[in-house]
């Protein structure tokens, strides 16, 4: 009996730990090209406010905060910031107790302002 109780507790603890460490992941962006002010849709998983606090476009040197217009578990709709240009990656700030910046494997090309 004791061994089965220990195993059950370990399984429950493992499930609880997994549930708390759900990582947001972006998989695609539509459209793949845009300009400042455009709204782009980012698809992925675990993109809720519980997992994603903020969204940025980054070129590796400059991180530009994006306005989030819509946020669900599978889609984020963001506004391209005014100073964005060139090929940029999407980056998130997680909503964990200890937030982390995580660059995503999704890129978008932004036309330079004229």
Secondary structure, 3 states (H helix, E strand, C coil): CHHHHHHHHHHHHHHHHHHHCCCCEEEEEECCEECCCCEEEEEEECCCCCCEEEEEEECCCCEEEEEEEEECCCEEEEECCCCCCEEEEEEEEECCCCCCEEEEEEEEEECCCC
